[in-house]
Amino acid sequence: MTSTAVIGQYIVYRNLIQLTEPEYTLYLAINDIVYEDFFQRKSVQAVITQNNLLLMVVDTEKEEIRQWIN
C-alpha cells in the first residue's frame, strides 16, 4: 500500500472511531525511514497539518518509538 493511500485510510478510520469511540486517540505509526523520505515533503506536511494527523515514528529495527507528533 502506498503512503498516500495509508493517509487516506487513516483519515477514514479516525473519523469512524470519532463517531463510535470519541474518547480514543488514533495515531498513524510509520517507519522512521518512510517519515524522512515521504512525510517531510512540504505537500505531505500540508496534508498532515490540514487533517490534524497524529503520527508515531517508529524505528522498526530497534523496535522503539522515535517520536510522537501531534
Chimera marker file (.cmm) of the C-alpha trace (Angstrom):
<marker_set name="trace">
<marker id="1" x="0.000" y="0.000" z="0.000" r="1" g="1" b="0" radius="0.5"/>
<marker id="2" x="1.323" y="3.445" z="-0.865" r="1" g="1" b="0" radius="0.5"/>
<marker id="3" x="1.927" y="6.133" z="1.736" r="1" g="1" b="0" radius="0.5"/>
<marker id="4" x="-0.790" y="8.348" z="0.245" r="1" g="1" b="0" radius="0.5"/>
<marker id="5" x="-3.309" y="5.511" z="0.486" r="1" g="1" b="0" radius="0.5"/>
<marker id="6" x="-2.318" y="4.961" z="4.114" r="1" g="1" b="0" radius="0.5"/>
<marker id="7" x="-3.035" y="8.630" z="4.902" r="1" g="1" b="0" radius="0.5"/>
<marker id="8" x="-6.491" y="8.360" z="3.337" r="1" g="1" b="0" radius="0.5"/>
<marker id="9" x="-7.233" y="5.139" z="5.153" r="1" g="1" b="0" radius="0.5"/>
<marker id="10" x="-6.122" y="6.708" z="8.458" r="1" g="1" b="0" radius="0.5"/>
<marker id="11" x="-8.449" y="9.690" z="7.951" r="1" g="1" b="0" radius="0.5"/>
<marker id="12" x="-11.459" y="7.463" z="7.230" r="1" g="1" b="0" radius="0.5"/>
<marker id="13" x="-10.692" y="5.168" z="10.172" r="1" g="1" b="0" radius="0.5"/>
<marker id="14" x="-10.144" y="8.138" z="12.515" r="1" g="1" b="0" radius="0.5"/>
<marker id="15" x="-13.496" y="9.637" z="11.507" r="1" g="1" b="0" radius="0.5"/>
<marker id="16" x="-15.259" y="6.324" z="12.194" r="1" g="1" b="0" radius="0.5"/>
<marker id="17" x="-13.512" y="5.990" z="15.574" r="1" g="1" b="0" radius="0.5"/>
<marker id="18" x="-14.609" y="9.539" z="16.491" r="1" g="1" b="0" radius="0.5"/>
<marker id="19" x="-18.225" y="8.541" z="15.819" r="1" g="1" b="0" radius="0.5"/>
<marker id="20" x="-18.142" y="5.295" z="17.773" r="1" g="1" b="0" radius="0.5"/>
<marker id="21" x="-15.427" y="5.749" z="20.430" r="1" g="1" b="0" radius="0.5"/>
<marker id="22" x="-14.801" y="9.505" z="20.779" r="1" g="1" b="0" radius="0.5"/>
<marker id="23" x="-12.570" y="9.052" z="23.828" r="1" g="1" b="0" radius="0.5"/>
<marker id="24" x="-9.959" y="7.169" z="21.736" r="1" g="1" b="0" radius="0.5"/>
<marker id="25" x="-6.973" y="8.903" z="20.159" r="1" g="1" b="0" radius="0.5"/>
<marker id="26" x="-5.708" y="7.372" z="16.918" r="1" g="1" b="0" radius="0.5"/>
<marker id="27" x="-2.084" y="7.674" z="15.802" r="1" g="1" b="0" radius="0.5"/>
<marker id="28" x="-0.638" y="6.614" z="12.472" r="1" g="1" b="0" radius="0.5"/>
<marker id="29" x="2.503" y="4.561" z="13.150" r="1" g="1" b="0" radius="0.5"/>
<marker id="30" x="5.134" y="4.957" z="10.443" r="1" g="1" b="0" radius="0.5"/>
<marker id="31" x="8.658" y="3.708" z="9.935" r="1" g="1" b="0" radius="0.5"/>
<marker id="32" x="11.338" y="6.338" z="10.588" r="1" g="1" b="0" radius="0.5"/>
<marker id="33" x="12.762" y="5.907" z="7.078" r="1" g="1" b="0" radius="0.5"/>
<marker id="34" x="9.355" y="6.471" z="5.483" r="1" g="1" b="0" radius="0.5"/>
<marker id="35" x="8.916" y="9.502" z="7.712" r="1" g="1" b="0" radius="0.5"/>
<marker id="36" x="12.192" y="11.010" z="6.492" r="1" g="1" b="0" radius="0.5"/>
<marker id="37" x="11.684" y="10.075" z="2.815" r="1" g="1" b="0" radius="0.5"/>
<marker id="38" x="7.978" y="10.865" z="2.381" r="1" g="1" b="0" radius="0.5"/>
<marker id="39" x="6.407" y="12.625" z="5.347" r="1" g="1" b="0" radius="0.5"/>
<marker id="40" x="8.922" y="15.501" z="5.312" r="1" g="1" b="0" radius="0.5"/>
<marker id="41" x="7.761" y="16.724" z="1.882" r="1" g="1" b="0" radius="0.5"/>
<marker id="42" x="6.095" y="20.137" z="2.026" r="1" g="1" b="0" radius="0.5"/>
<marker id="43" x="2.969" y="18.857" z="0.270" r="1" g="1" b="0" radius="0.5"/>
<marker id="44" x="2.618" y="15.957" z="2.708" r="1" g="1" b="0" radius="0.5"/>
<marker id="45" x="3.269" y="18.258" z="5.677" r="1" g="1" b="0" radius="0.5"/>
<marker id="46" x="0.409" y="20.456" z="4.428" r="1" g="1" b="0" radius="0.5"/>
<marker id="47" x="-1.932" y="17.435" z="4.325" r="1" g="1" b="0" radius="0.5"/>
<marker id="48" x="-0.809" y="16.387" z="7.817" r="1" g="1" b="0" radius="0.5"/>
<marker id="49" x="-1.490" y="19.858" z="9.189" r="1" g="1" b="0" radius="0.5"/>
<marker id="50" x="-4.811" y="20.326" z="7.385" r="1" g="1" b="0" radius="0.5"/>
<marker id="51" x="-6.118" y="16.958" z="8.587" r="1" g="1" b="0" radius="0.5"/>
<marker id="52" x="-4.610" y="17.051" z="12.089" r="1" g="1" b="0" radius="0.5"/>
<marker id="53" x="-2.832" y="13.728" z="11.639" r="1" g="1" b="0" radius="0.5"/>
<marker id="54" x="-1.226" y="12.286" z="14.758" r="1" g="1" b="0" radius="0.5"/>
<marker id="55" x="1.947" y="10.364" z="13.968" r="1" g="1" b="0" radius="0.5"/>
<marker id="56" x="4.093" y="7.874" z="15.821" r="1" g="1" b="0" radius="0.5"/>
<marker id="57" x="7.512" y="7.443" z="14.188" r="1" g="1" b="0" radius="0.5"/>
<marker id="58" x="8.985" y="4.010" z="14.873" r="1" g="1" b="0" radius="0.5"/>
<marker id="59" x="12.439" y="2.525" z="14.393" r="1" g="1" b="0" radius="0.5"/>
<marker id="60" x="11.430" y="-0.961" z="13.314" r="1" g="1" b="0" radius="0.5"/>
<marker id="61" x="14.950" y="-2.370" z="13.599" r="1" g="1" b="0" radius="0.5"/>
<marker id="62" x="15.321" y="-1.341" z="17.244" r="1" g="1" b="0" radius="0.5"/>
<marker id="63" x="11.602" y="-1.807" z="17.878" r="1" g="1" b="0" radius="0.5"/>
<marker id="64" x="11.265" y="1.542" z="19.603" r="1" g="1" b="0" radius="0.5"/>
<marker id="65" x="9.215" y="4.686" z="19.243" r="1" g="1" b="0" radius="0.5"/>
<marker id="66" x="11.379" y="7.538" z="17.999" r="1" g="1" b="0" radius="0.5"/>
<marker id="67" x="8.874" y="10.375" z="18.029" r="1" g="1" b="0" radius="0.5"/>
<marker id="68" x="5.264" y="11.283" z="18.822" r="1" g="1" b="0" radius="0.5"/>
<marker id="69" x="3.932" y="14.047" z="16.549" r="1" g="1" b="0" radius="0.5"/>
<marker id="70" x="0.700" y="15.812" z="17.499" r="1" g="1" b="0" radius="0.5"/>
<link id1="1" id2="2" r="1" g="1" b="0" radius="0.2"/>
<link id1="2" id2="3" r="1" g="1" b="0" radius="0.2"/>
<link id1="3" id2="4" r="1" g="1" b="0" radius="0.2"/>
<link id1="4" id2="5" r="1" g="1" b="0" radius="0.2"/>
<link id1="5" id2="6" r="1" g="1" b="0" radius="0.2"/>
<link id1="6" id2="7" r="1" g="1" b="0" radius="0.2"/>
<link id1="7" id2="8" r="1" g="1" b="0" radius="0.2"/>
<link id1="8" id2="9" r="1" g="1" b="0" radius="0.2"/>
<link id1="9" id2="10" r="1" g="1" b="0" radius="0.2"/>
<link id1="10" id2="11" r="1" g="1" b="0" radius="0.2"/>
<link id1="11" id2="12" r="1" g="1" b="0" radius="0.2"/>
<link id1="12" id2="13" r="1" g="1" b="0" radius="0.2"/>
<link id1="13" id2="14" r="1" g="1" b="0" radius="0.2"/>
<link id1="14" id2="15" r="1" g="1" b="0" radius="0.2"/>
<link id1="15" id2="16" r="1" g="1" b="0" radius="0.2"/>
<link id1="16" id2="17" r="1" g="1" b="0" radius="0.2"/>
<link id1="17" id2="18" r="1" g="1" b="0" radius="0.2"/>
<link id1="18" id2="19" r="1" g="1" b="0" radius="0.2"/>
<link id1="19" id2="20" r="1" g="1" b="0" radius="0.2"/>
<link id1="20" id2="21" r="1" g="1" b="0" radius="0.2"/>
<link id1="21" id2="22" r="1" g="1" b="0" radius="0.2"/>
<link id1="22" id2="23" r="1" g="1" b="0" radius="0.2"/>
<link id1="23" id2="24" r="1" g="1" b="0" radius="0.2"/>
<link id1="24" id2="25" r="1" g="1" b="0" radius="0.2"/>
<link id1="25" id2="26" r="1" g="1" b="0" radius="0.2"/>
<link id1="26" id2="27" r="1" g="1" b="0" radius="0.2"/>
<link id1="27" id2="28" r="1" g="1" b="0" radius="0.2"/>
<link id1="28" id2="29" r="1" g="1" b="0" radius="0.2"/>
<link id1="29" id2="30" r="1" g="1" b="0" radius="0.2"/>
<link id1="30" id2="31" r="1" g="1" b="0" radius="0.2"/>
<link id1="31" id2="32" r="1" g="1" b="0" radius="0.2"/>
<link id1="32" id2="33" r="1" g="1" b="0" radius="0.2"/>
<link id1="33" id2="34" r="1" g="1" b="0" radius="0.2"/>
<link id1="34" id2="35" r="1" g="1" b="0" radius="0.2"/>
<link id1="35" id2="36" r="1" g="1" b="0" radius="0.2"/>
<link id1="36" id2="37" r="1" g="1" b="0" radius="0.2"/>
<link id1="37" id2="38" r="1" g="1" b="0" radius="0.2"/>
<link id1="38" id2="39" r="1" g="1" b="0" radius="0.2"/>
<link id1="39" id2="40" r="1" g="1" b="0" radius="0.2"/>
<link id1="40" id2="41" r="1" g="1" b="0" radius="0.2"/>
<link id1="41" id2="42" r="1" g="1" b="0" radius="0.2"/>
<link id1="42" id2="43" r="1" g="1" b="0" radius="0.2"/>
<link id1="43" id2="44" r="1" g="1" b="0" radius="0.2"/>
<link id1="44" id2="45" r="1" g="1" b="0" radius="0.2"/>
<link id1="45" id2="46" r="1" g="1" b="0" radius="0.2"/>
<link id1="46" id2="47" r="1" g="1" b="0" radius="0.2"/>
<link id1="47" id2="48" r="1" g="1" b="0" radius="0.2"/>
<link id1="48" id2="49" r="1" g="1" b="0" radius="0.2"/>
<link id1="49" id2="50" r="1" g="1" b="0" radius="0.2"/>
<link id1="50" id2="51" r="1" g="1" b="0" radius="0.2"/>
<link id1="51" id2="52" r="1" g="1" b="0" radius="0.2"/>
<link id1="52" id2="53" r="1" g="1" b="0" radius="0.2"/>
<link id1="53" id2="54" r="1" g="1" b="0" radius="0.2"/>
<link id1="54" id2="55" r="1" g="1" b="0" radius="0.2"/>
<link id1="55" id2="56" r="1" g="1" b="0" radius="0.2"/>
<link id1="56" id2="57" r="1" g="1" b="0" radius="0.2"/>
<link id1="57" id2="58" r="1" g="1" b="0" radius="0.2"/>
<link id1="58" id2="59" r="1" g="1" b="0" radius="0.2"/>
<link id1="59" id2="60" r="1" g="1" b="0" radius="0.2"/>
<link id1="60" id2="61" r="1" g="1" b="0" radius="0.2"/>
<link id1="61" id2="62" r="1" g="1" b="0" radius="0.2"/>
<link id1="62" id2="63" r="1" g="1" b="0" radius="0.2"/>
<link id1="63" id2="64" r="1" g="1" b="0" radius="0.2"/>
<link id1="64" id2="65" r="1" g="1" b="0" radius="0.2"/>
<link id1="65" id2="66" r="1" g="1" b="0" radius="0.2"/>
<link id1="66" id2="67" r="1" g="1" b="0" radius="0.2"/>
<link id1="67" id2="68" r="1" g="1" b="0" radius="0.2"/>
<link id1="68" id2="69" r="1" g="1" b="0" radius="0.2"/>
<link id1="69" id2="70" r="1" g="1" b="0" radius="0.2"/>
</marker_set>
